[in-house]
Each structure stands twice: as structure tokens, then as C-alpha cells.
């Protein structure tokens, strides 16, 4: 199964995330298929960038977002609440 999930980047205590499409069996920071965007929770307000076309394409093809990514995609306007 293919999942849309967060991939942690950044330094210790300074997280920065990529929103990626990856196989569900792959480890958190392991191989991925495609990068859909970024999420920076440390900025005030947080910074969220998502390629809506790519995200919509993957969702239509059956990729399942994690709970956190689902909330972020609703905020970005890709998914409806």
C-alpha cells in the first residue's frame, strides 16, 4: 500500500518535514516515491507548502494519508473536512 506521510528532516530539536509518498513498509526516513510538499512547525505561524495537483493525483490513485497529513491537506485545501 502507498501512503502519504511526513519525513523528518532538520536538526536536533528543530524539526522540518517533507510530505512524501512512500510505500507503507518503508521506514520513516527511508526511500520514497515523490515529494508533495513541506511543513515547518517551528515558524510562527507554521509554514505549509503543498503541490495540490500532485497530491490530488496520488489521492485519486489510492494513496492513503496518515492522520497528521490528512489534517495538513485539509488546511492546504486539497481535501475537504
N, C-alpha and C positions, 0 to 999 in steps of 0.2 A: 504494500500500500504506500502511496505517496502522501507525505504530509507537508503542510506549510507551517514552519516553526521558526523560532528565534535561534540565532547562532551568536554566542557571546564573543565579543571582541573587546579590546581596550585593556587598560592596565588594572592592577590590583586596586579594588575599591573605586574604580572609575569605569563602570560597565558601559558598553556601547554594543548595540545588537544589529545584526543583519537579519532581514526577513528572507528566508530561503525556502526553496522547495527541495525536499530531501526524501530519500527512502526511509520508511519508518524504522527499519532495522539499523540504520547508520547511527553512529554516536553523535552527540550533540554538536561538537565542533568538527565533525568529520566531513566526508565528501558530500557534495550537494549537486543538484541538477541546475538550478538557476537562482540568481539573486533577484528578489522582487522589490526590495527597498531597505531602509534603515530606520532605526528607532534609538533615540538618545534620551534616556530618562533623567539624566543629570542636569540638563538645561532647564531653565525656568522661563516660560513653560516648556514642557518636553517637546522634542523635535521628532516629527514623524514624516518620512517621505516614502511613498509607495507608488510604483508604476501600476496604475489602475488597469491598463489594458492587459498586462501580463498576469496580474492577479486574477482578473475575471476569466481569462483563458484557462488558467490552471484550475480554478474552482469549477468551471463548466466541464473540464475533463475529469473531475472526480477527486481532486486533491482535497484532503481533509485538514482544515486549520486547527491548531491547538486552541484551547480556551483563551489564552492570552492574545494570540494572534487574531482570533475572531473578534475580540473587543477592539483591537487596534484597527482592523479592517472596517469595522463599523464606524469608528471615528474618522477614518480616511474617506469614507463614503463609498467603499467598494461593496460592502454588504449592507442590507437593511436590518434594523434592530429587531 
